[in-house]
Amino acid sequence: MTYSKFDPATQNRVPWNLGAKIGPKRPFNQKQIWAIRFFLDREQRICYSDLSNAALTALGQIKIIVAPNSYHFLHIGEWAAAHPSAKVLVPRSAPEKVKAQCDFLDDDVRGISDTELLTKCINLGQYQETVFFHPLSRTLIVTDLMQNFEASRVRKRLTRFLLKVGRATGPTGQPSIEIRHAARNHRAALNDGIQQMLDWQPTQIIPAHGKCYRSDAVSELNKASSWSRK
């Protein structure tokens, strides 16, 4: 009987799995599953799907694909591949991570400035976010700088606890801890962005996370940004 030339034993090499435990791995426990689900929900890392694409294209042609901040961009390449004629806009902190041809998302960027939306780019160093304002309906659209999770609708105790500790539940509507940390050395840029949002005088706010504010938008915005003035 002969030996194969690919047999590691014939080349004085130690097999990669020598002494290692191989086979099926232990399944995640319930705590680990909750942590993963919370992370995915928190970062909105949801894959492109034909169903969501069909729902959006039913509203009209997709001309612009936007990554609104430094966290929400993971699957933008898949959307860009599905809509090759659409313009892709991302924050300056994310282009090397986006698998698509893209332009920077700044104030009054070409493409959005041609629409009915006004924009304000808030640069907090490693974290950047662009907020949007629709003058006709006086609607402000924010992603992570203002959150309004409804604690009563969060079933998992761990998730509800983490959201409350991070002050991301109503009625405060504050951003998460890591964003407040990033803003420590960029208070001037943050307050300039908040002032612009206040100057727009919105009547309602649509956050990416949680319940929309249908009234008292300026008051809610002041309440949510009170941490930045301390």
KATAHU-V157492 format. One record per backbone hydrogen bond with DSSP energy under -0.5 kcal/mol. CO is the residue of the C=O (numbers start at 0). NH is the residue of the N-H. Records with the same first field share a line. If there is no record, write none. Layout:
BEGIN
CO->NH ; NH
END
This chain:
BEGIN
3->6
6->9
7->10 ; 12
8->11
14->17
16->19
19->21
28->32
29->33
30->34
31->35
32->36
33->37
34->38
35->39
36->40
37->41
38->42
39->43 ; 44
43->45
48->52
49->53
50->54
51->55
52->56
53->57
55->58 ; 59
56->59
60->62
62->86
64->88
65->67
67->129
70->72
72->75
74->77 ; 78
75->79
76->80
77->81
78->82
82->85
86->64 ; 88
87->102
88->66
89->104
90->93 ; 94
93->96 ; 97
94->97
96->98
97->99
102->89
103->105
105->108
108->111 ; 112
111->114 ; 116
115->134
117->132
119->121 ; 130
120->122
121->123 ; 128
123->125 ; 126
126->123
127->69
128->121
130->119
131->140
132->117 ; 134
133->137 ; 138
137->202 ; 203
138->133
139->141 ; 205
140->131
141->207
147->210
148->150 ; 169
149->152
150->153
152->154
155->159
156->160
157->161
158->162
159->163
160->164
161->165
162->167 ; 168
163->166
166->173
167->148
168->171 ; 172
172->146
175->179
176->180
177->181
178->182
180->183
181->184
182->185
185->189
186->190
187->191
188->192
189->193
190->194
191->195
192->196
193->197
194->198
195->199
196->201
197->200
203->139
204->206 ; 212
205->141
207->209
208->147
211->213
212->204
215->219
216->220
217->221
218->222
219->223
220->224
222->225
224->227
225->228
226->229
END
